Amino acid sequence: MIENLRGKTAILTGAAQGLGYAIAKAYAREGMCIALIDVQEDKLKQLAEELKAEGADVLPIAADLADAASTQRAAQQALEHYGEPRVLVHNAALLKERSMIDVTFEQWQKEVNIIMQAAFLLSKAVWQPMIDAGGGSIVFLSSASAIMGFVREVAYTPAKHGQEGLMKVLAMEGTPFNIAVNTVTPGAPMNTPMSASTYSEEMKQRWIDPALLAPAFVRLAKVEAADSTGQRIDAWQLSQSLKPA
Ligand SMILES: NC(=O)c1ccc[n+]([C@@H]2O[C@H](COP(=O)([O-])OP(=O)(O)OC[C@H]3O[C@@H](n4cnc5c(N)ncnc54)[C@H](O)[C@@H]3O)[C@@H](O)[C@H]2O)c1
């Protein structure tokens, strides 16, 4: 486990809102340099201004992670600006509930690309720089949809399953290079724009501020392969366990 994240770099996707926003705020508090990637340019700029005003070193990168070339350009921009990252958090995702009857190939591919293709392309981009740096940590956002099936999730569920598979392979291949690769499930209902459109009213009664899950992502920015790799981690449980007694 590395002790201090000050001056270390994070590449964070889906930073403009929801859980990604909470992770960005937490990494800024740790003194990390953050490449913030999102498709929502205005919200991203707003977040970057907010973090800069708090003294953080951040680089907003507007990119469409459904598009391979845009994803690769974003990764390149982050690497050219900051050098090798200590942590890559691929948090961006899109969930549009559609059945097999309704979904088009283009709609299916967009969700799969944001979740799965971008997980591969971003990991590929940071892989050699992390090897050269002697290690790093890669985190993908998982979900109950990575473990079981849900109706009207013809794209999201298989993409989240695929990301789990990629994590398992990269964890094995990354161990000799001290690259930790893990996935994270929130572990608690979160109050985010995605949840606002997908949760039942009953779940909305119980949802929590995603900032309460941020300690888990700070811990995962510090881990080395010997500490944790190839695991699916519950962010709520990990964050609770990190609270001072
Ligand atoms: N909300 C939940 O209950 C829940 C449960 C399990 C897992 N998750 C996962 O947690 C992560 C964060 O979820 P959230 O609830 O904060 O979601 P959200 O929809 O509120 O935020 C997702 C972010 O990803 C960005 N994004 C979407 N498409 C993009 C694209 N093409 N290119 C670049 N950025 C793009 C959005 O602009 C947004 O800022 C996701 O991976 C999600 O699958 C969420």
The ligand as an ORCA input file, in Angstrom:
! r2SCAN-3c Opt
* xyz 0 1
  N     -26.497      4.339     -9.579
  C     -26.457      3.088     -9.147
  O     -27.303      2.652     -8.364
  C     -25.376      2.157     -9.568
  C     -25.414      0.827     -9.127
  C     -24.390     -0.032     -9.497
  C     -23.347      0.430    -10.280
  N     -23.330      1.725    -10.694
  C     -22.216      2.173    -11.514
  O     -21.567      3.268    -10.881
  C     -21.028      4.143    -11.870
  C     -21.487      5.563    -11.620
  O     -22.901      5.580    -11.652
  P     -23.768      6.881    -11.399
  O     -25.013      6.404    -10.763
  O     -22.938      7.940    -10.776
  O     -24.113      7.263    -12.926
  P     -24.488      8.670    -13.613
  O     -25.264      8.356    -14.840
  O     -25.100      9.576    -12.630
  O     -23.041      9.226    -14.035
  C     -22.315      8.584    -15.073
  C     -21.344      9.546    -15.710
  O     -20.816      8.899    -16.881
  C     -20.794      9.853    -17.934
  N     -20.913      9.246    -19.255
  C     -22.011      8.610    -19.762
  N     -21.800      8.332    -21.050
  C     -20.559      8.773    -21.372
  C     -19.789      8.778    -22.560
  N     -20.279      8.312    -23.712
  N     -18.551      9.305    -22.520
  C     -18.058      9.830    -21.371
  N     -18.748      9.871    -20.226
  C     -19.981      9.346    -20.216
  C     -22.022     10.740    -17.682
  O     -21.948     11.964    -18.363
  C     -21.996     10.864    -16.166
  O     -21.226     11.976    -15.747
  C     -21.475      3.570    -13.221
  O     -20.453      2.769    -13.758
  C     -22.658      2.701    -12.861
  O     -22.852      1.675    -13.790
  C     -24.327      2.598    -10.356
*
